[in-house]
Amino acid sequence: MNSQVRMVVFDMAGTTVDEDNVVYKTIQKALAHYDHIFTLDQVLTYCAGKEKRTAIIDILTNLEGKDINPIHVDSIFDYFKSELKTAYLEMEVKTFDHTLEVFQKLKDASILVVLNTGYDRATATGLLSKMNWSEGVDYDFLVTADDVVLGRPNPDMIQLAMHKGGVTDPKQVVKVGDSCIDIEEGKAAGCIYSIGITSGAQPKEELALANPDYIIDSLVELESILGLSVGNYAV
């Protein structure tokens, strides 16, 4: 086993939580409600992995190139939060195949399993509750955009996770996420590996632009990367 690794920080939506890009579809819907028409691919490119109010500002700035009225942004963001709450109440939220088995394999190797997300804490804990995941049982702890001043790609969430987990060396931390900004976050924190996964927001070709250490298609692939015994999982 790679004895250096003491913590793996996993993104939620698209990495450990399978919610069919409902967040980004809802951002697209909220923008359209205020007459900002973008494709889902555009939303994924400019919004994936970011704190969601920041994501709205970024897509408007990059694709419309005009001064952004903060009050207008707040209106879009409030509409987004309301619509997302409704969407989550109505939809089934599940994880990807073998996620919990991989988490358990890491925990058995004394590696902390941390979830981090561009969601606010209320949204994140609501999702985890729908999946019946419990802190201290299925994962060790959660860090959200609410918990830090600067969101991704800044390293603040990973640094807070390290502080909470008693890890002082970022070379003992791995970051895994489904967007370029997840990879950039891991690199900014100095993680030993910043790993992209193709299960969510961005395909392999886009993830490669952020120069990850690895690109994987399933969390099961972490086992061989980290030198753990590889499980024999049914497909």
Secondary structure as UniProt FT lines:
FT   TURN            3..4
FT   STRAND          7..11
FT   TURN            14..16
FT   STRAND          17..18
FT   TURN            20..21
FT   HELIX           22..33
FT   TURN            34..35
FT   HELIX           40..47
FT   TURN            48..49
FT   HELIX           52..64
FT   HELIX           70..90
FT   STRAND          94..95
FT   TURN            97..98
FT   HELIX           99..108
FT   TURN            109..110
FT   STRAND          112..117
FT   HELIX           121..130
FT   TURN            131..132
FT   TURN            136..138
FT   STRAND          141..144
FT   HELIX           145..147
FT   TURN            152..153
FT   HELIX           156..165
FT   HELIX           170..172
FT   STRAND          173..177
FT   HELIX           180..189
FT   STRAND          193..197
FT   TURN            198..199
FT   HELIX           204..208
FT   TURN            209..210
FT   STRAND          214..216
FT   HELIX           219..221
FT   HELIX           222..225
FT   TURN            226..227
//
